Amino acid sequence: MANVPTNLLVNWFEQRGQLHDLRAKSHLSDSDERQVWSLLNELVAVADDIVASIAPNGSGPAQR
């Protein structure tokens, strides 16, 4: 993990915390549900960036 830029990890944990807080609610409004999906998409993008920083030559799993 030494090669992972710190800002990517900060982004991951901040967004993960926001997602956790939203999912802890007993009822989600339509706006909350949109935010959950947005955060999930953002987390996947950050995870992709983290993986790319570790395996920049595409040595990871094939793209879908």
N, CA, C and O atoms as CSV, one atom per row, in Angstrom:
chain,resi,resn,atom,element,x,y,z
A,1,MET,N,N,0.817,-1.199,0.000
A,1,MET,CA,C,0.000,0.000,0.000
A,1,MET,C,C,0.860,1.262,0.000
A,1,MET,O,O,0.339,2.375,-0.066
A,2,ALA,N,N,2.160,1.086,0.073
A,2,ALA,CA,C,3.036,2.253,0.105
A,2,ALA,C,C,2.957,3.070,-1.177
A,2,ALA,O,O,3.251,4.265,-1.161
A,3,ASN,N,N,2.565,2.448,-2.289
A,3,ASN,CA,C,2.485,3.152,-3.562
A,3,ASN,C,C,1.153,3.868,-3.770
A,3,ASN,O,O,1.004,4.612,-4.740
A,4,VAL,N,N,0.196,3.661,-2.891
A,4,VAL,CA,C,-1.122,4.281,-3.043
A,4,VAL,C,C,-1.056,5.726,-2.563
A,4,VAL,O,O,-0.677,5.986,-1.421
A,5,PRO,N,N,-1.425,6.674,-3.438
A,5,PRO,CA,C,-1.435,8.077,-3.012
A,5,PRO,C,C,-2.377,8.286,-1.820
A,5,PRO,O,O,-3.496,7.772,-1.796
A,6,THR,N,N,-1.907,9.035,-0.854
A,6,THR,CA,C,-2.669,9.270,0.375
A,6,THR,C,C,-4.047,9.847,0.100
A,6,THR,O,O,-5.014,9.475,0.765
A,7,ASN,N,N,-4.154,10.752,-0.874
A,7,ASN,CA,C,-5.448,11.379,-1.146
A,7,ASN,C,C,-6.494,10.356,-1.573
A,7,ASN,O,O,-7.677,10.535,-1.287
A,8,LEU,N,N,-6.076,9.279,-2.258
A,8,LEU,CA,C,-7.039,8.250,-2.647
A,8,LEU,C,C,-7.595,7.538,-1.424
A,8,LEU,O,O,-8.793,7.266,-1.343
A,9,LEU,N,N,-6.716,7.239,-0.472
A,9,LEU,CA,C,-7.184,6.577,0.748
A,9,LEU,C,C,-8.078,7.498,1.565
A,9,LEU,O,O,-9.078,7.051,2.127
A,10,VAL,N,N,-7.730,8.777,1.638
A,10,VAL,CA,C,-8.565,9.743,2.356
A,10,VAL,C,C,-9.942,9.803,1.705
A,10,VAL,O,O,-10.960,9.760,2.396
A,11,ASN,N,N,-9.974,9.903,0.374
A,11,ASN,CA,C,-11.255,9.944,-0.339
A,11,ASN,C,C,-12.070,8.691,-0.067
A,11,ASN,O,O,-13.276,8.764,0.167
A,12,TRP,N,N,-11.403,7.534,-0.099
A,12,TRP,CA,C,-12.099,6.265,0.130
A,12,TRP,C,C,-12.777,6.267,1.500
A,12,TRP,O,O,-13.967,5.971,1.605
A,13,PHE,N,N,-12.025,6.597,2.542
A,13,PHE,CA,C,-12.570,6.515,3.894
A,13,PHE,C,C,-13.617,7.587,4.162
A,13,PHE,O,O,-14.577,7.335,4.891
A,14,GLU,N,N,-13.455,8.781,3.589
A,14,GLU,CA,C,-14.473,9.824,3.759
A,14,GLU,C,C,-15.789,9.391,3.116
A,14,GLU,O,O,-16.849,9.488,3.734
A,15,GLN,N,N,-15.717,8.919,1.887
A,15,GLN,CA,C,-16.934,8.524,1.179
A,15,GLN,C,C,-17.543,7.268,1.784
A,15,GLN,O,O,-18.765,7.130,1.836
A,16,ARG,N,N,-16.702,6.361,2.237
A,16,ARG,CA,C,-17.206,5.153,2.894
A,16,ARG,C,C,-17.960,5.525,4.170
A,16,ARG,O,O,-18.996,4.935,4.476
A,17,GLY,N,N,-17.441,6.500,4.911
A,17,GLY,CA,C,-18.117,6.968,6.120
A,17,GLY,C,C,-19.467,7.592,5.806
A,17,GLY,O,O,-20.443,7.359,6.519
A,18,GLN,N,N,-19.524,8.387,4.739
A,18,GLN,CA,C,-20.792,8.994,4.330
A,18,GLN,C,C,-21.800,7.912,3.950
A,18,GLN,O,O,-22.972,7.987,4.319
A,19,LEU,N,N,-21.338,6.913,3.216
A,19,LEU,CA,C,-22.215,5.816,2.817
A,19,LEU,C,C,-22.707,5.056,4.044
A,19,LEU,O,O,-23.888,4.722,4.137
A,20,HIS,N,N,-21.817,4.787,4.974
A,20,HIS,CA,C,-22.193,4.077,6.199
A,20,HIS,C,C,-23.259,4.855,6.964
A,20,HIS,O,O,-24.232,4.270,7.441
A,21,ASP,N,N,-23.082,6.165,7.084
A,21,ASP,CA,C,-24.061,6.998,7.796
A,21,ASP,C,C,-25.424,6.952,7.122
A,21,ASP,O,O,-26.448,6.843,7.796
A,22,LEU,N,N,-25.441,7.035,5.808
A,22,LEU,CA,C,-26.711,6.987,5.083
A,22,LEU,C,C,-27.393,5.633,5.256
A,22,LEU,O,O,-28.599,5.559,5.491
A,23,ARG,N,N,-26.614,4.575,5.139
A,23,ARG,CA,C,-27.202,3.234,5.217
A,23,ARG,C,C,-27.660,2.889,6.628
A,23,ARG,O,O,-28.415,1.934,6.813
A,24,ALA,N,N,-27.222,3.643,7.620
A,24,ALA,CA,C,-27.636,3.405,9.002
A,24,ALA,C,C,-29.024,3.974,9.282
A,24,ALA,O,O,-29.640,3.645,10.295
A,25,LYS,N,N,-29.514,4.824,8.389
A,25,LYS,CA,C,-30.842,5.410,8.581
A,25,LYS,C,C,-31.907,4.323,8.462
A,25,LYS,O,O,-31.762,3.382,7.682
A,26,SER,N,N,-32.973,4.463,9.239
A,26,SER,CA,C,-34.047,3.474,9.172
A,26,SER,C,C,-34.891,3.641,7.912
A,26,SER,O,O,-35.512,2.683,7.451
A,27,HIS,N,N,-34.920,4.848,7.353
A,27,HIS,CA,C,-35.657,5.094,6.113
A,27,HIS,C,C,-34.844,6.037,5.239
A,27,HIS,O,O,-34.336,7.055,5.707
A,28,LEU,N,N,-34.730,5.687,3.973
A,28,LEU,CA,C,-34.010,6.545,3.035
A,28,LEU,C,C,-34.997,7.268,2.129
A,28,LEU,O,O,-35.885,6.652,1.540
A,29,SER,N,N,-34.831,8.563,2.029
A,29,SER,CA,C,-35.637,9.336,1.085
A,29,SER,C,C,-35.121,9.050,-0.328
A,29,SER,O,O,-34.080,8.418,-0.504
A,30,ASP,N,N,-35.859,9.523,-1.323
A,30,ASP,CA,C,-35.397,9.367,-2.704
A,30,ASP,C,C,-34.034,10.027,-2.892
A,30,ASP,O,O,-33.162,9.492,-3.576
A,31,SER,N,N,-33.864,11.185,-2.279
A,31,SER,CA,C,-32.588,11.897,-2.358
A,31,SER,C,C,-31.468,11.081,-1.711
A,31,SER,O,O,-30.360,11.003,-2.242
A,32,ASP,N,N,-31.767,10.471,-0.556
A,32,ASP,CA,C,-30.778,9.625,0.124
A,32,ASP,C,C,-30.384,8.441,-0.762
A,32,ASP,O,O,-29.207,8.094,-0.857
A,33,GLU,N,N,-31.377,7.823,-1.409
A,33,GLU,CA,C,-31.094,6.674,-2.274
A,33,GLU,C,C,-30.216,7.076,-3.450
A,33,GLU,O,O,-29.306,6.339,-3.828
A,34,ARG,N,N,-30.484,8.244,-4.033
A,34,ARG,CA,C,-29.640,8.739,-5.125
A,34,ARG,C,C,-28.217,8.974,-4.623
A,34,ARG,O,O,-27.246,8.683,-5.321
A,35,GLN,N,N,-28.108,9.505,-3.404
A,35,GLN,CA,C,-26.782,9.757,-2.838
A,35,GLN,C,C,-26.044,8.447,-2.561
A,35,GLN,O,O,-24.831,8.369,-2.753
A,36,VAL,N,N,-26.765,7.419,-2.110
A,36,VAL,CA,C,-26.147,6.108,-1.881
A,36,VAL,C,C,-25.543,5.594,-3.186
A,36,VAL,O,O,-24.391,5.160,-3.213
A,37,TRP,N,N,-26.319,5.643,-4.264
A,37,TRP,CA,C,-25.820,5.162,-5.557
A,37,TRP,C,C,-24.654,6.004,-6.045
A,37,TRP,O,O,-23.692,5.474,-6.601
A,38,SER,N,N,-24.736,7.293,-5.843
A,38,SER,CA,C,-23.644,8.178,-6.244
A,38,SER,C,C,-22.367,7.835,-5.476
A,38,SER,O,O,-21.287,7.746,-6.060
A,39,LEU,N,N,-22.501,7.643,-4.166
A,39,LEU,CA,C,-21.337,7.285,-3.346
A,39,LEU,C,C,-20.766,5.928,-3.751
A,39,LEU,O,O,-19.548,5.756,-3.803
A,40,LEU,N,N,-21.642,4.967,-4.036
A,40,LEU,CA,C,-21.156,3.659,-4.480
A,40,LEU,C,C,-20.348,3.790,-5.770
A,40,LEU,O,O,-19.280,3.193,-5.905
A,41,ASN,N,N,-20.866,4.574,-6.713
A,41,ASN,CA,C,-20.139,4.785,-7.970
A,41,ASN,C,C,-18.806,5.488,-7.725
A,41,ASN,O,O,-17.796,5.134,-8.334
A,42,GLU,N,N,-18.800,6.476,-6.841
A,42,GLU,CA,C,-17.564,7.188,-6.521
A,42,GLU,C,C,-16.559,6.261,-5.836
A,42,GLU,O,O,-15.361,6.327,-6.110
A,43,LEU,N,N,-17.051,5.400,-4.945
A,43,LEU,CA,C,-16.154,4.468,-4.262
A,43,LEU,C,C,-15.533,3.481,-5.246
A,43,LEU,O,O,-14.356,3.142,-5.126
A,44,VAL,N,N,-16.314,3.024,-6.210
A,44,VAL,CA,C,-15.763,2.130,-7.232
A,44,VAL,C,C,-14.685,2.859,-8.032
A,44,VAL,O,O,-13.640,2.282,-8.335
A,45,ALA,N,N,-14.933,4.119,-8.374
A,45,ALA,CA,C,-13.940,4.897,-9.120
A,45,ALA,C,C,-12.655,5.080,-8.307
A,45,ALA,O,O,-11.554,4.962,-8.845
A,46,VAL,N,N,-12.800,5.366,-7.016
A,46,VAL,CA,C,-11.616,5.517,-6.155
A,46,VAL,C,C,-10.888,4.179,-6.043
A,46,VAL,O,O,-9.659,4.129,-6.104
A,47,ALA,N,N,-11.648,3.095,-5.879
A,47,ALA,CA,C,-11.024,1.768,-5.799
A,47,ALA,C,C,-10.264,1.454,-7.086
A,47,ALA,O,O,-9.166,0.900,-7.037
A,48,ASP,N,N,-10.843,1.807,-8.238
A,48,ASP,CA,C,-10.143,1.605,-9.513
A,48,ASP,C,C,-8.832,2.388,-9.540
A,48,ASP,O,O,-7.811,1.882,-10.007
A,49,ASP,N,N,-8.862,3.627,-9.039
A,49,ASP,CA,C,-7.642,4.443,-8.996
A,49,ASP,C,C,-6.600,3.838,-8.060
A,49,ASP,O,O,-5.404,3.862,-8.351
A,50,ILE,N,N,-7.062,3.294,-6.936
A,50,ILE,CA,C,-6.143,2.650,-5.988
A,50,ILE,C,C,-5.490,1.439,-6.650
A,50,ILE,O,O,-4.275,1.260,-6.566
A,51,VAL,N,N,-6.297,0.613,-7.304
A,51,VAL,CA,C,-5.755,-0.569,-7.983
A,51,VAL,C,C,-4.782,-0.148,-9.081
A,51,VAL,O,O,-3.724,-0.758,-9.242
A,52,ALA,N,N,-5.134,0.888,-9.834
A,52,ALA,CA,C,-4.254,1.360,-10.909
A,52,ALA,C,C,-2.916,1.860,-10.364
A,52,ALA,O,O,-1.889,1.748,-11.033
A,53,SER,N,N,-2.929,2.411,-9.150
A,53,SER,CA,C,-1.674,2.891,-8.574
A,53,SER,C,C,-0.797,1.733,-8.099
A,53,SER,O,O,0.420,1.875,-7.984
A,54,ILE,N,N,-1.418,0.595,-7.827
A,54,ILE,CA,C,-0.673,-0.586,-7.384
A,54,ILE,C,C,-0.236,-1.431,-8.580
A,54,ILE,O,O,0.883,-1.945,-8.612
A,55,ALA,N,N,-1.124,-1.569,-9.557
A,55,ALA,CA,C,-0.855,-2.393,-10.742
A,55,ALA,C,C,-1.075,-1.555,-11.999
A,55,ALA,O,O,-2.020,-1.803,-12.749
A,56,PRO,N,N,-0.216,-0.569,-12.236
A,56,PRO,CA,C,-0.440,0.377,-13.332
A,56,PRO,C,C,-0.347,-0.226,-14.728
A,56,PRO,O,O,-0.811,0.390,-15.687
A,57,ASN,N,N,0.226,-1.386,-14.866
A,57,ASN,CA,C,0.400,-1.984,-16.188
A,57,ASN,C,C,-0.723,-2.933,-16.568
A,57,ASN,O,O,-0.576,-3.739,-17.487
A,58,GLY,N,N,-1.830,-2.840,-15.872
A,58,GLY,CA,C,-2.965,-3.694,-16.210
A,58,GLY,C,C,-2.765,-5.140,-15.833
A,58,GLY,O,O,-3.322,-6.030,-16.475
A,59,SER,N,N,-1.989,-5.389,-14.812
A,59,SER,CA,C,-1.737,-6.771,-14.418
A,59,SER,C,C,-2.843,-7.331,-13.537
A,59,SER,O,O,-2.739,-8.450,-13.034
A,60,GLY,N,N,-3.901,-6.549,-13.354
A,60,GLY,CA,C,-5.032,-7.006,-12.555
A,60,GLY,C,C,-6.031,-7.759,-13.406
A,60,GLY,O,O,-5.736,-8.113,-14.548
A,61,PRO,N,N,-7.216,-8.007,-12.860
A,61,PRO,CA,C,-8.262,-8.725,-13.593
A,61,PRO,C,C,-8.660,-7.978,-14.866
A,61,PRO,O,O,-8.511,-6.759,-14.957
A,62,ALA,N,N,-9.157,-8.711,-15.825
A,62,ALA,CA,C,-9.595,-8.121,-17.093
A,62,ALA,C,C,-10.785,-7.198,-16.874
A,62,ALA,O,O,-11.603,-7.420,-15.982
A,63,GLN,N,N,-10.870,-6.162,-17.698
A,63,GLN,CA,C,-11.997,-5.229,-17.644
A,63,GLN,C,C,-13.269,-5.944,-18.069
A,63,GLN,O,O,-13.238,-6.847,-18.905
A,64,ARG,N,N,-14.386,-5.531,-17.486
A,64,ARG,CA,C,-15.691,-6.086,-17.876
A,64,ARG,C,C,-16.328,-5.214,-18.899
A,64,ARG,O,O,-17.432,-5.506,-19.358
